[in-house]
Amino acid sequence: MLRVMSPIGFDVAVWISWNGQSQSPDFNPIEHMWEELKRRLKGVRASNANQKFAQLEADWKSISMTVVQTLLDSMPRRYQAVIDAKGYPTKY
């Protein structure tokens, strides 16, 4: 489990486990990567499964490390947003 200390010294990982939010998509960076893939493939058609897989693979490989790093850097803000929303949905 990723442990992040908030600016006020609150252990976010403990709060998440206490409040049953550990399964929230807000805490799962891969969910956001899937959304990025969906955006890139919107409107792209494939004639068969192999072609679709090739498109997915090419788009996955084209996602820059800058995008990945930006997503990872946003995680503390995402944790804080869930805390502020008391576990309810956030803008993420």
N, CA, C and O atoms as a CHARMM CRD file, in Angstrom:
* protein
*
  368
    1    1 MET  N      0.84700  -1.17500   0.00000 PROA 1      0.00000
    2    1 MET  CA     0.00000   0.00000   0.00000 PROA 1      0.00000
    3    1 MET  C      0.89100   1.23600   0.00000 PROA 1      0.00000
    4    1 MET  O      1.85400   1.31600   0.76200 PROA 1      0.00000
    5    2 LEU  N      0.57200   2.17500  -0.83800 PROA 2      0.00000
    6    2 LEU  CA     1.28600   3.44900  -0.89200 PROA 2      0.00000
    7    2 LEU  C      0.90600   4.27300   0.32700 PROA 2      0.00000
    8    2 LEU  O     -0.27600   4.45300   0.62000 PROA 2      0.00000
    9    3 ARG  N      1.90100   4.76800   1.02900 PROA 3      0.00000
   10    3 ARG  CA     1.63600   5.58600   2.21200 PROA 3      0.00000
   11    3 ARG  C      2.07500   7.01100   1.91100 PROA 3      0.00000
   12    3 ARG  O      3.21600   7.24300   1.50900 PROA 3      0.00000
   13    4 VAL  N      1.18800   7.94400   2.10000 PROA 4      0.00000
   14    4 VAL  CA     1.48100   9.35000   1.83600 PROA 4      0.00000
   15    4 VAL  C      1.12500  10.15400   3.07500 PROA 4      0.00000
   16    4 VAL  O      0.02000  10.03800   3.60500 PROA 4      0.00000
   17    5 MET  N      2.04700  10.95400   3.52200 PROA 5      0.00000
   18    5 MET  CA     1.77000  11.83100   4.65700 PROA 5      0.00000
   19    5 MET  C      1.24800  13.14800   4.10200 PROA 5      0.00000
   20    5 MET  O      1.89500  13.78100   3.26700 PROA 5      0.00000
   21    6 SER  N      0.10300  13.54200   4.56000 PROA 6      0.00000
   22    6 SER  CA    -0.48400  14.79700   4.08100 PROA 6      0.00000
   23    6 SER  C      0.29000  15.97500   4.66300 PROA 6      0.00000
   24    6 SER  O      1.05900  15.80800   5.60900 PROA 6      0.00000
   25    7 PRO  N      0.08600  17.17700   4.09300 PROA 7      0.00000
   26    7 PRO  CA     0.78600  18.36200   4.61200 PROA 7      0.00000
   27    7 PRO  C      0.51200  18.62700   6.09200 PROA 7      0.00000
   28    7 PRO  O      1.32900  19.25300   6.76700 PROA 7      0.00000
   29    8 ILE  N     -0.62400  18.15900   6.60200 PROA 8      0.00000
   30    8 ILE  CA    -0.92600  18.39000   8.01800 PROA 8      0.00000
   31    8 ILE  C     -0.46800  17.22400   8.89200 PROA 8      0.00000
   32    8 ILE  O     -0.76000  17.18400  10.08800 PROA 8      0.00000
   33    9 GLY  N      0.25500  16.27000   8.28600 PROA 9      0.00000
   34    9 GLY  CA     0.79600  15.16100   9.05300 PROA 9      0.00000
   35    9 GLY  C     -0.15500  13.99000   9.20800 PROA 9      0.00000
   36    9 GLY  O      0.08100  13.12000  10.04700 PROA 9      0.00000
   37   10 PHE  N     -1.20000  13.94300   8.44100 PROA 10     0.00000
   38   10 PHE  CA    -2.19000  12.87500   8.52200 PROA 10     0.00000
   39   10 PHE  C     -1.78200  11.73200   7.60900 PROA 10     0.00000
   40   10 PHE  O     -1.47400  11.95300   6.43800 PROA 10     0.00000
   41   11 ASP  N     -1.77500  10.52500   8.12700 PROA 11     0.00000
   42   11 ASP  CA    -1.38900   9.36200   7.33300 PROA 11     0.00000
   43   11 ASP  C     -2.56900   8.95100   6.45200 PROA 11     0.00000
   44   11 ASP  O     -3.54000   8.36700   6.93300 PROA 11     0.00000
   45   12 VAL  N     -2.47300   9.25900   5.16900 PROA 12     0.00000
   46   12 VAL  CA    -3.57500   9.02300   4.23200 PROA 12     0.00000
   47   12 VAL  C     -3.89200   7.54100   4.11400 PROA 12     0.00000
   48   12 VAL  O     -5.06300   7.17300   4.03100 PROA 12     0.00000
   49   13 ALA  N     -2.87300   6.67800   4.10500 PROA 13     0.00000
   50   13 ALA  CA    -3.11000   5.23800   3.96000 PROA 13     0.00000
   51   13 ALA  C     -3.97100   4.71500   5.10200 PROA 13     0.00000
   52   13 ALA  O     -4.84200   3.87300   4.88200 PROA 13     0.00000
   53   14 VAL  N     -3.74200   5.19600   6.30700 PROA 14     0.00000
   54   14 VAL  CA    -4.54600   4.77100   7.45200 PROA 14     0.00000
   55   14 VAL  C     -5.97700   5.26100   7.29200 PROA 14     0.00000
   56   14 VAL  O     -6.91900   4.50400   7.52900 PROA 14     0.00000
   57   15 TRP  N     -6.15500   6.52600   6.89100 PROA 15     0.00000
   58   15 TRP  CA    -7.50400   7.05800   6.69400 PROA 15     0.00000
   59   15 TRP  C     -8.25900   6.25000   5.64800 PROA 15     0.00000
   60   15 TRP  O     -9.43500   5.93400   5.82600 PROA 15     0.00000
   61   16 ILE  N     -7.57500   5.91600   4.55400 PROA 16     0.00000
   62   16 ILE  CA    -8.20700   5.15500   3.47900 PROA 16     0.00000
   63   16 ILE  C     -8.69200   3.81100   3.99900 PROA 16     0.00000
   64   16 ILE  O     -9.82600   3.41500   3.73100 PROA 16     0.00000
   65   17 SER  N     -7.84800   3.10900   4.73800 PROA 17     0.00000
   66   17 SER  CA    -8.24500   1.78700   5.22400 PROA 17     0.00000
   67   17 SER  C     -9.35500   1.89200   6.26200 PROA 17     0.00000
   68   17 SER  O    -10.23300   1.02900   6.30300 PROA 17     0.00000
   69   18 TRP  N     -9.33900   2.92200   7.10000 PROA 18     0.00000
   70   18 TRP  CA   -10.40100   3.10600   8.08200 PROA 18     0.00000
   71   18 TRP  C    -11.73900   3.39400   7.43100 PROA 18     0.00000
   72   18 TRP  O    -12.78300   2.99200   7.94500 PROA 18     0.00000
   73   19 ASN  N    -11.71400   4.07100   6.32900 PROA 19     0.00000
   74   19 ASN  CA   -12.94700   4.52700   5.69900 PROA 19     0.00000
   75   19 ASN  C    -13.36900   3.68600   4.50300 PROA 19     0.00000
   76   19 ASN  O    -14.29200   4.06200   3.78100 PROA 19     0.00000
   77   20 GLY  N    -12.71500   2.56300   4.28600 PROA 20     0.00000
   78   20 GLY  CA   -13.12300   1.65200   3.22700 PROA 20     0.00000
   79   20 GLY  C    -12.94600   2.19600   1.82900 PROA 20     0.00000
   80   20 GLY  O    -13.62000   1.74100   0.90500 PROA 20     0.00000
   81   21 GLN  N    -12.05800   3.15700   1.64500 PROA 21     0.00000
   82   21 GLN  CA   -11.88600   3.78300   0.34000 PROA 21     0.00000
   83   21 GLN  C    -10.71900   3.19900  -0.45500 PROA 21     0.00000
   84   21 GLN  O    -10.36900   3.73300  -1.50700 PROA 21     0.00000
   85   22 SER  N    -10.11600   2.12300   0.02400 PROA 22     0.00000
   86   22 SER  CA    -8.91100   1.61200  -0.63200 PROA 22     0.00000
   87   22 SER  C     -9.17000   1.12500  -2.05000 PROA 22     0.00000
   88   22 SER  O     -8.22800   0.99400  -2.83100 PROA 22     0.00000
   89   23 GLN  N    -10.41400   0.85600  -2.40100 PROA 23     0.00000
   90   23 GLN  CA   -10.73100   0.38400  -3.74700 PROA 23     0.00000
   91   23 GLN  C    -11.16800   1.51200  -4.67800 PROA 23     0.00000
   92   23 GLN  O    -11.53600   1.26200  -5.82600 PROA 23     0.00000
   93   24 SER  N    -11.12900   2.72500  -4.19900 PROA 24     0.00000
   94   24 SER  CA   -11.56000   3.86300  -5.00700 PROA 24     0.00000
   95   24 SER  C    -10.70500   4.00200  -6.25900 PROA 24     0.00000
   96   24 SER  O     -9.48000   3.92100  -6.17400 PROA 24     0.00000
   97   25 PRO  N    -11.32600   4.21200  -7.42800 PROA 25     0.00000
   98   25 PRO  CA   -10.54400   4.43700  -8.64600 PROA 25     0.00000
   99   25 PRO  C     -9.67900   5.69200  -8.55800 PROA 25     0.00000
  100   25 PRO  O     -8.71200   5.82800  -9.30800 PROA 25     0.00000
  101   26 ASP  N    -10.01700   6.61100  -7.65000 PROA 26     0.00000
  102   26 ASP  CA    -9.19100   7.80400  -7.46100 PROA 26     0.00000
  103   26 ASP  C     -7.78500   7.43400  -7.00100 PROA 26     0.00000
  104   26 ASP  O     -6.84200   8.19400  -7.22200 PROA 26     0.00000
  105   27 PHE  N     -7.63500   6.27100  -6.36200 PROA 27     0.00000
  106   27 PHE  CA    -6.34400   5.84600  -5.82600 PROA 27     0.00000
  107   27 PHE  C     -5.61800   4.87500  -6.74300 PROA 27     0.00000
  108   27 PHE  O     -4.58400   4.32900  -6.35900 PROA 27     0.00000
  109   28 ASN  N     -6.12600   4.65000  -7.92500 PROA 28     0.00000
  110   28 ASN  CA    -5.54400   3.65200  -8.81100 PROA 28     0.00000
  111   28 ASN  C     -5.07500   4.31600 -10.10100 PROA 28     0.00000
  112   28 ASN  O     -5.88400   4.55000 -10.99800 PROA 28     0.00000
  113   29 PRO  N     -3.78500   4.62400 -10.21100 PROA 29     0.00000
  114   29 PRO  CA    -3.29600   5.31900 -11.40600 PROA 29     0.00000
  115   29 PRO  C     -3.57900   4.58100 -12.71100 PROA 29     0.00000
  116   29 PRO  O     -3.75200   5.22100 -13.74800 PROA 29     0.00000
  117   30 ILE  N     -3.63000   3.25800 -12.68300 PROA 30     0.00000
  118   30 ILE  CA    -3.85900   2.52200 -13.93300 PROA 30     0.00000
  119   30 ILE  C     -5.24500   2.82900 -14.49100 PROA 30     0.00000
  120   30 ILE  O     -5.43800   2.81700 -15.70600 PROA 30     0.00000
  121   31 GLU  N     -6.21100   3.10400 -13.61600 PROA 31     0.00000
  122   31 GLU  CA    -7.55100   3.46800 -14.09600 PROA 31     0.00000
  123   31 GLU  C     -7.48200   4.73500 -14.94100 PROA 31     0.00000
  124   31 GLU  O     -8.18600   4.86300 -15.94200 PROA 31     0.00000
  125   32 HSD  N     -6.63600   5.66100 -14.53200 PROA 32     0.00000
  126   32 HSD  CA    -6.49300   6.90900 -15.27600 PROA 32     0.00000
  127   32 HSD  C     -5.73400   6.68300 -16.58000 PROA 32     0.00000
  128   32 HSD  O     -5.96700   7.38600 -17.56300 PROA 32     0.00000
  129   33 MET  N     -4.83600   5.71500 -16.59200 PROA 33     0.00000
  130   33 MET  CA    -4.13500   5.37600 -17.83600 PROA 33     0.00000
  131   33 MET  C     -5.11900   4.74300 -18.82600 PROA 33     0.00000
  132   33 MET  O     -5.04900   5.00800 -20.02600 PROA 33     0.00000
  133   34 TRP  N     -6.03300   3.90700 -18.32400 PROA 34     0.00000
  134   34 TRP  CA    -7.05000   3.32100 -19.21200 PROA 34     0.00000
  135   34 TRP  C     -7.91400   4.42400 -19.81100 PROA 34     0.00000
  136   34 TRP  O     -8.27100   4.36500 -20.98800 PROA 34     0.00000
  137   35 GLU  N     -8.25000   5.42800 -19.00800 PROA 35     0.00000
  138   35 GLU  CA    -9.03400   6.55700 -19.52900 PROA 35     0.00000
  139   35 GLU  C     -8.26100   7.28400 -20.62400 PROA 35     0.00000
  140   35 GLU  O     -8.84500   7.70000 -21.62500 PROA 35     0.00000
  141   36 GLU  N     -6.96500   7.43800 -20.44000 PROA 36     0.00000
  142   36 GLU  CA    -6.12100   8.06400 -21.46200 PROA 36     0.00000
  143   36 GLU  C     -6.17100   7.24900 -22.75500 PROA 36     0.00000
  144   36 GLU  O     -6.29000   7.81100 -23.84300 PROA 36     0.00000
  145   37 LEU  N     -6.08100   5.92900 -22.63100 PROA 37     0.00000
  146   37 LEU  CA    -6.17300   5.07600 -23.82600 PROA 37     0.00000
  147   37 LEU  C     -7.53000   5.21700 -24.50100 PROA 37     0.00000
  148   37 LEU  O     -7.60700   5.29900 -25.72700 PROA 37     0.00000
  149   38 LYS  N     -8.59300   5.24600 -23.71800 PROA 38     0.00000
  150   38 LYS  CA    -9.93500   5.40700 -24.29400 PROA 38     0.00000
  151   38 LYS  C    -10.03300   6.70200 -25.08400 PROA 38     0.00000
  152   38 LYS  O    -10.59000   6.72600 -26.18100 PROA 38     0.00000
  153   39 ARG  N     -9.48700   7.78400 -24.52400 PROA 39     0.00000
  154   39 ARG  CA    -9.52000   9.07200 -25.23400 PROA 39     0.00000
  155   39 ARG  C     -8.76400   8.97600 -26.55600 PROA 39     0.00000
  156   39 ARG  O     -9.22800   9.48100 -27.57800 PROA 39     0.00000
  157   40 ARG  N     -7.61400   8.33600 -26.53500 PROA 40     0.00000
  158   40 ARG  CA    -6.79700   8.23000 -27.74500 PROA 40     0.00000
  159   40 ARG  C     -7.46500   7.35800 -28.81300 PROA 40     0.00000
  160   40 ARG  O     -7.28000   7.58500 -30.00800 PROA 40     0.00000
  161   41 LEU  N     -8.23500   6.37100 -28.38200 PROA 41     0.00000
  162   41 LEU  CA    -8.84300   5.43600 -29.33100 PROA 41     0.00000
  163   41 LEU  C    -10.27800   5.79400 -29.69800 PROA 41     0.00000
  164   41 LEU  O    -10.90400   5.09900 -30.49800 PROA 41     0.00000
  165   42 LYS  N    -10.80200   6.86700 -29.12400 PROA 42     0.00000
  166   42 LYS  CA   -12.18200   7.25300 -29.41600 PROA 42     0.00000
  167   42 LYS  C    -12.35000   7.48300 -30.91900 PROA 42     0.00000
  168   42 LYS  O    -11.61300   8.25900 -31.52600 PROA 42     0.00000
  169   43 GLY  N    -13.30900   6.81100 -31.49400 PROA 43     0.00000
  170   43 GLY  CA   -13.59300   6.95800 -32.91400 PROA 43     0.00000
  171   43 GLY  C    -12.71400   6.12600 -33.82700 PROA 43     0.00000
  172   43 GLY  O    -12.94100   6.09800 -35.03700 PROA 43     0.00000
  173   44 VAL  N    -11.70900   5.44400 -33.27700 PROA 44     0.00000
  174   44 VAL  CA   -10.83100   4.59100 -34.08600 PROA 44     0.00000
  175   44 VAL  C    -11.49000   3.22200 -34.20400 PROA 44     0.00000
  176   44 VAL  O    -11.85600   2.60900 -33.20100 PROA 44     0.00000
  177   45 ARG  N    -11.63400   2.76100 -35.41700 PROA 45     0.00000
  178   45 ARG  CA   -12.29300   1.47400 -35.66800 PROA 45     0.00000
  179   45 ARG  C    -11.26600   0.40700 -36.02000 PROA 45     0.00000
  180   45 ARG  O    -10.23200   0.68700 -36.62700 PROA 45     0.00000
  181   46 ALA  N    -11.57400  -0.80800 -35.62900 PROA 46     0.00000
  182   46 ALA  CA   -10.73500  -1.95800 -35.97900 PROA 46     0.00000
  183   46 ALA  C    -11.62900  -3.00300 -36.62400 PROA 46     0.00000
  184   46 ALA  O    -12.78800  -3.16400 -36.24200 PROA 46     0.00000
  185   47 SER  N    -11.08500  -3.70700 -37.59900 PROA 47     0.00000
  186   47 SER  CA   -11.89200  -4.71100 -38.29800 PROA 47     0.00000
  187   47 SER  C    -11.85600  -6.06900 -37.60500 PROA 47     0.00000
  188   47 SER  O    -12.67400  -6.93900 -37.90300 PROA 47     0.00000
  189   48 ASN  N    -10.90500  -6.25800 -36.67400 PROA 48     0.00000
  190   48 ASN  CA   -10.84800  -7.52100 -35.93400 PROA 48     0.00000
  191   48 ASN  C    -10.09300  -7.30800 -34.61800 PROA 48     0.00000
  192   48 ASN  O     -9.53600  -6.23900 -34.37100 PROA 48     0.00000
  193   49 ALA  N    -10.08900  -8.34200 -33.78800 PROA 49     0.00000
  194   49 ALA  CA    -9.46400  -8.23600 -32.46700 PROA 49     0.00000
  195   49 ALA  C     -7.96300  -7.99100 -32.56400 PROA 49     0.00000
  196   49 ALA  O     -7.40900  -7.23400 -31.76700 PROA 49     0.00000
  197   50 ASN  N     -7.30100  -8.62000 -33.52500 PROA 50     0.00000
  198   50 ASN  CA    -5.85600  -8.42600 -33.67100 PROA 50     0.00000
  199   50 ASN  C     -5.52400  -6.98000 -34.01400 PROA 50     0.00000
  200   50 ASN  O     -4.56000  -6.41600 -33.49600 PROA 50     0.00000
  201   51 GLN  N     -6.31800  -6.39200 -34.87900 PROA 51     0.00000
  202   51 GLN  CA    -6.09200  -4.99500 -35.25300 PROA 51     0.00000
  203   51 GLN  C     -6.32900  -4.07600 -34.04400 PROA 51     0.00000
  204   51 GLN  O     -5.57100  -3.13300 -33.81900 PROA 51     0.00000
  205   52 LYS  N     -7.37500  -4.35400 -33.28000 PROA 52     0.00000
  206   52 LYS  CA    -7.66900  -3.55200 -32.08900 PROA 52     0.00000
  207   52 LYS  C     -6.53000  -3.66700 -31.07400 PROA 52     0.00000
  208   52 LYS  O     -6.11300  -2.67100 -30.48400 PROA 52     0.00000
  209   53 PHE  N     -6.02900  -4.89800 -30.87600 PROA 53     0.00000
  210   53 PHE  CA    -4.92000  -5.09100 -29.95000 PROA 53     0.00000
  211   53 PHE  C     -3.69400  -4.30800 -30.41800 PROA 53     0.00000
  212   53 PHE  O     -3.01100  -3.68200 -29.60700 PROA 53     0.00000
  213   54 ALA  N     -3.41800  -4.34000 -31.70200 PROA 54     0.00000
  214   54 ALA  CA    -2.27100  -3.60500 -32.25300 PROA 54     0.00000
  215   54 ALA  C     -2.43400  -2.10300 -32.02100 PROA 54     0.00000
  216   54 ALA  O     -1.46400  -1.41400 -31.70300 PROA 54     0.00000
  217   55 GLN  N     -3.66800  -1.59100 -32.18000 PROA 55     0.00000
  218   55 GLN  CA    -3.92300  -0.16900 -31.92900 PROA 55     0.00000
  219   55 GLN  C     -3.70000   0.16600 -30.45200 PROA 55     0.00000
  220   55 GLN  O     -3.06900   1.17000 -30.12200 PROA 55     0.00000
  221   56 LEU  N     -4.22300  -0.68500 -29.57500 PROA 56     0.00000
  222   56 LEU  CA    -4.04000  -0.47500 -28.13700 PROA 56     0.00000
  223   56 LEU  C     -2.56100  -0.48000 -27.76200 PROA 56     0.00000
  224   56 LEU  O     -2.09200   0.37800 -27.01500 PROA 56     0.00000
  225   57 GLU  N     -1.84200  -1.45900 -28.29100 PROA 57     0.00000
  226   57 GLU  CA    -0.42200  -1.58000 -27.98100 PROA 57     0.00000
  227   57 GLU  C      0.36100  -0.35300 -28.45900 PROA 57     0.00000
  228   57 GLU  O      1.20600   0.17200 -27.73400 PROA 57     0.00000
  229   58 ALA  N      0.07800   0.09100 -29.66800 PROA 58     0.00000
  230   58 ALA  CA     0.77700   1.25600 -30.21700 PROA 58     0.00000
  231   58 ALA  C      0.47200   2.51100 -29.39900 PROA 58     0.00000
  232   58 ALA  O      1.37400   3.29100 -29.09400 PROA 58     0.00000
  233   59 ASP  N     -0.79700   2.70400 -29.04500 PROA 59     0.00000
  234   59 ASP  CA    -1.15800   3.88300 -28.25200 PROA 59     0.00000
  235   59 ASP  C     -0.57100   3.80900 -26.84500 PROA 59     0.00000
  236   59 ASP  O     -0.13700   4.82600 -26.30300 PROA 59     0.00000
  237   60 TRP  N     -0.55400   2.61900 -26.25000 PROA 60     0.00000
  238   60 TRP  CA     0.03000   2.45000 -24.92000 PROA 60     0.00000
  239   60 TRP  C      1.50600   2.85100 -24.93900 PROA 60     0.00000
  240   60 TRP  O      1.98000   3.57000 -24.05900 PROA 60     0.00000
  241   61 LYS  N      2.22000   2.37100 -25.95900 PROA 61     0.00000
  242   61 LYS  CA     3.65100   2.67400 -26.07000 PROA 61     0.00000
  243   61 LYS  C      3.90800   4.14800 -26.36600 PROA 61     0.00000
  244   61 LYS  O      4.99100   4.65900 -26.08200 PROA 61     0.00000
  245   62 SER  N      2.92200   4.82800 -26.93100 PROA 62     0.00000
  246   62 SER  CA     3.11700   6.23800 -27.28800 PROA 62     0.00000
  247   62 SER  C      2.85000   7.19800 -26.12500 PROA 62     0.00000
  248   62 SER  O      3.12100   8.39300 -26.23700 PROA 62     0.00000
  249   63 ILE  N      2.32700   6.68800 -25.02100 PROA 63     0.00000
  250   63 ILE  CA     2.09600   7.54500 -23.86000 PROA 63     0.00000
  251   63 ILE  C      3.45600   7.88300 -23.25700 PROA 63     0.00000
  252   63 ILE  O      4.20900   6.99500 -22.85700 PROA 63     0.00000
  253   64 SER  N      3.75200   9.15200 -23.20100 PROA 64     0.00000
  254   64 SER  CA     5.07800   9.58300 -22.74700 PROA 64     0.00000
  255   64 SER  C      5.23300   9.42400 -21.23700 PROA 64     0.00000
  256   64 SER  O      4.25400   9.38000 -20.49100 PROA 64     0.00000
  257   65 MET  N      6.47100   9.33900 -20.81900 PROA 65     0.00000
  258   65 MET  CA     6.75900   9.27000 -19.39000 PROA 65     0.00000
  259   65 MET  C      6.35200  10.56700 -18.68900 PROA 65     0.00000
  260   65 MET  O      6.10900  10.56900 -17.48300 PROA 65     0.00000
  261   66 THR  N      6.27800  11.65700 -19.43200 PROA 66     0.00000
  262   66 THR  CA     5.81000  12.91700 -18.85300 PROA 66     0.00000
  263   66 THR  C      4.36000  12.77600 -18.40400 PROA 66     0.00000
  264   66 THR  O      3.99200  13.25600 -17.33100 PROA 66     0.00000
  265   67 VAL  N      3.53200  12.11800 -19.22400 PROA 67     0.00000
  266   67 VAL  CA     2.12800  11.88500 -18.85800 PROA 67     0.00000
  267   67 VAL  C      2.06500  11.00900 -17.61200 PROA 67     0.00000
  268   67 VAL  O      1.30400  11.29300 -16.68700 PROA 67     0.00000
  269   68 VAL  N      2.85700   9.95200 -17.58800 PROA 68     0.00000
  270   68 VAL  CA     2.87500   9.04100 -16.43700 PROA 68     0.00000
  271   68 VAL  C      3.33200   9.79200 -15.18600 PROA 68     0.00000
  272   68 VAL  O      2.71300   9.66800 -14.12900 PROA 68     0.00000
  273   69 GLN  N      4.40200  10.56300 -15.29900 PROA 69     0.00000
  274   69 GLN  CA     4.92400  11.29400 -14.14500 PROA 69     0.00000
  275   69 GLN  C      3.92500  12.33000 -13.64900 PROA 69     0.00000
  276   69 GLN  O      3.77000  12.51100 -12.44100 PROA 69     0.00000
  277   70 THR  N      3.25100  13.00600 -14.56200 PROA 70     0.00000
  278   70 THR  CA     2.23200  13.98500 -14.17200 PROA 70     0.00000
  279   70 THR  C      1.12000  13.30600 -13.38300 PROA 70     0.00000
  280   70 THR  O      0.64800  13.83700 -12.37700 PROA 70     0.00000
  281   71 LEU  N      0.70500  12.13100 -13.84400 PROA 71     0.00000
  282   71 LEU  CA    -0.32500  11.37300 -13.13700 PROA 71     0.00000
  283   71 LEU  C      0.15900  10.99200 -11.73800 PROA 71     0.00000
  284   71 LEU  O     -0.56100  11.18400 -10.75800 PROA 71     0.00000
  285   72 LEU  N      1.36000  10.46100 -11.64500 PROA 72     0.00000
  286   72 LEU  CA     1.88800  10.06600 -10.33700 PROA 72     0.00000
  287   72 LEU  C      2.04300  11.27300  -9.41300 PROA 72     0.00000
  288   72 LEU  O      1.77100  11.18300  -8.21600 PROA 72     0.00000
  289   73 ASP  N      2.47400  12.38700  -9.96600 PROA 73     0.00000
  290   73 ASP  CA     2.62000  13.60500  -9.16300 PROA 73     0.00000
  291   73 ASP  C      1.28100  14.11300  -8.63700 PROA 73     0.00000
  292   73 ASP  O      1.23200  14.81100  -7.62500 PROA 73     0.00000
  293   74 SER  N      0.19700  13.76300  -9.32500 PROA 74     0.00000
  294   74 SER  CA    -1.13000  14.22400  -8.90800 PROA 74     0.00000
  295   74 SER  C     -1.72200  13.38200  -7.77900 PROA 74     0.00000
  296   74 SER  O     -2.74300  13.76200  -7.20700 PROA 74     0.00000
  297   75 MET  N     -1.11200  12.26300  -7.45200 PROA 75     0.00000
  298   75 MET  CA    -1.70600  11.36100  -6.47000 PROA 75     0.00000
  299   75 MET  C     -1.90800  12.00700  -5.09600 PROA 75     0.00000
  300   75 MET  O     -2.97600  11.81600  -4.51300 PROA 75     0.00000
  301   76 PRO  N     -0.95500  12.75400  -4.54600 PROA 76     0.00000
  302   76 PRO  CA    -1.24100  13.39300  -3.25000 PROA 76     0.00000
  303   76 PRO  C     -2.46300  14.32200  -3.30600 PROA 76     0.00000
  304   76 PRO  O     -3.23600  14.37800  -2.34900 PROA 76     0.00000
  305   77 ARG  N     -2.64400  15.04600  -4.40900 PROA 77     0.00000
  306   77 ARG  CA    -3.83700  15.90400  -4.55500 PROA 77     0.00000
  307   77 ARG  C     -5.10000  15.05200  -4.62000 PROA 77     0.00000
  308   77 ARG  O     -6.13900  15.43600  -4.08200 PROA 77     0.00000
  309   78 ARG  N     -5.01300  13.91500  -5.26800 PROA 78     0.00000
  310   78 ARG  CA    -6.17200  13.01900  -5.35400 PROA 78     0.00000
  311   78 ARG  C     -6.55000  12.49500  -3.96900 PROA 78     0.00000
  312   78 ARG  O     -7.72700  12.45900  -3.60900 PROA 78     0.00000
  313   79 TYR  N     -5.53700  12.09000  -3.19400 PROA 79     0.00000
  314   79 TYR  CA    -5.80300  11.63100  -1.82500 PROA 79     0.00000
  315   79 TYR  C     -6.48300  12.73000  -1.01800 PROA 79     0.00000
  316   79 TYR  O     -7.46700  12.48600  -0.32100 PROA 79     0.00000
  317   80 GLN  N     -5.94500  13.94200  -1.12400 PROA 80     0.00000
  318   80 GLN  CA    -6.51500  15.05300  -0.36600 PROA 80     0.00000
  319   80 GLN  C     -7.94400  15.34100  -0.81400 PROA 80     0.00000
  320   80 GLN  O     -8.79500  15.67300   0.01100 PROA 80     0.00000
  321   81 ALA  N     -8.21600  15.21700  -2.11200 PROA 81     0.00000
  322   81 ALA  CA    -9.57000  15.46300  -2.61800 PROA 81     0.00000
  323   81 ALA  C    -10.56200  14.46600  -2.02800 PROA 81     0.00000
  324   81 ALA  O    -11.68600  14.83700  -1.68800 PROA 81     0.00000
  325   82 VAL  N    -10.15700  13.20700  -1.90400 PROA 82     0.00000
  326   82 VAL  CA   -11.04700  12.19500  -1.31900 PROA 82     0.00000
  327   82 VAL  C    -11.25900  12.48600   0.16500 PROA 82     0.00000
  328   82 VAL  O    -12.37200  12.35700   0.67500 PROA 82     0.00000
  329   83 ILE  N    -10.20300  12.87400   0.84500 PROA 83     0.00000
  330   83 ILE  CA   -10.34100  13.23100   2.26100 PROA 83     0.00000
  331   83 ILE  C    -11.29000  14.41600   2.40800 PROA 83     0.00000
  332   83 ILE  O    -12.18800  14.39800   3.24900 PROA 83     0.00000
  333   84 ASP  N    -11.08800  15.44200   1.59000 PROA 84     0.00000
  334   84 ASP  CA   -11.94400  16.63100   1.65300 PROA 84     0.00000
  335   84 ASP  C    -13.39500  16.30400   1.33700 PROA 84     0.00000
  336   84 ASP  O    -14.31100  16.90300   1.90100 PROA 84     0.00000
  337   85 ALA  N    -13.60300  15.34100   0.42400 PROA 85     0.00000
  338   85 ALA  CA   -14.96300  14.94300   0.03300 PROA 85     0.00000
  339   85 ALA  C    -15.53900  13.89300   0.98000 PROA 85     0.00000
  340   85 ALA  O    -16.64700  13.40000   0.77000 PROA 85     0.00000
  341   86 LYS  N    -14.78000  13.55500   2.02300 PROA 86     0.00000
  342   86 LYS  CA   -15.20900  12.56000   3.01500 PROA 86     0.00000
  343   86 LYS  C    -15.60000  11.23600   2.36400 PROA 86     0.00000
  344   86 LYS  O    -16.54700  10.57200   2.78800 PROA 86     0.00000
  345   87 GLY  N    -14.85000  10.86600   1.32500 PROA 87     0.00000
  346   87 GLY  CA   -15.07500   9.58800   0.66700 PROA 87     0.00000
  347   87 GLY  C    -16.05800   9.63700  -0.48400 PROA 87     0.00000
  348   87 GLY  O    -16.21600   8.65100  -1.20400 PROA 87     0.00000
  349   88 TYR  N    -16.71700  10.75800  -0.66800 PROA 88     0.00000
  350   88 TYR  CA   -17.66000  10.88300  -1.77900 PROA 88     0.00000
  351   88 TYR  C    -16.89800  11.14400  -3.07700 PROA 88     0.00000
  352   88 TYR  O    -15.70000  11.42700  -3.03800 PROA 88     0.00000
  353   89 PRO  N    -17.57100  11.05400  -4.22400 PROA 89     0.00000
  354   89 PRO  CA   -16.87900  11.24900  -5.50800 PROA 89     0.00000
  355   89 PRO  C    -16.15100  12.59200  -5.58000 PROA 89     0.00000
  356   89 PRO  O    -16.56400  13.58900  -4.98800 PROA 89     0.00000
  357   90 THR  N    -15.05900  12.57200  -6.32400 PROA 90     0.00000
  358   90 THR  CA   -14.25200  13.77200  -6.52300 PROA 90     0.00000
  359   90 THR  C    -14.25200  14.13300  -7.99700 PROA 90     0.00000
  360   90 THR  O    -14.83600  13.42600  -8.81900 PROA 90     0.00000
  361   91 LYS  N    -13.59800  15.23400  -8.32800 PROA 91     0.00000
  362   91 LYS  CA   -13.50300  15.63800  -9.73300 PROA 91     0.00000
  363   91 LYS  C    -12.62000  14.69300 -10.53300 PROA 91     0.00000
  364   91 LYS  O    -12.64600  14.71800 -11.76300 PROA 91     0.00000
  365   92 TYR  N    -11.84000  13.86100  -9.85400 PROA 92     0.00000
  366   92 TYR  CA   -10.95000  12.94700 -10.54700 PROA 92     0.00000
  367   92 TYR  C    -11.71100  11.73800 -11.01900 PROA 92     0.00000
  368   92 TYR  O    -11.13000  10.84200 -11.63100 PROA 92     0.00000
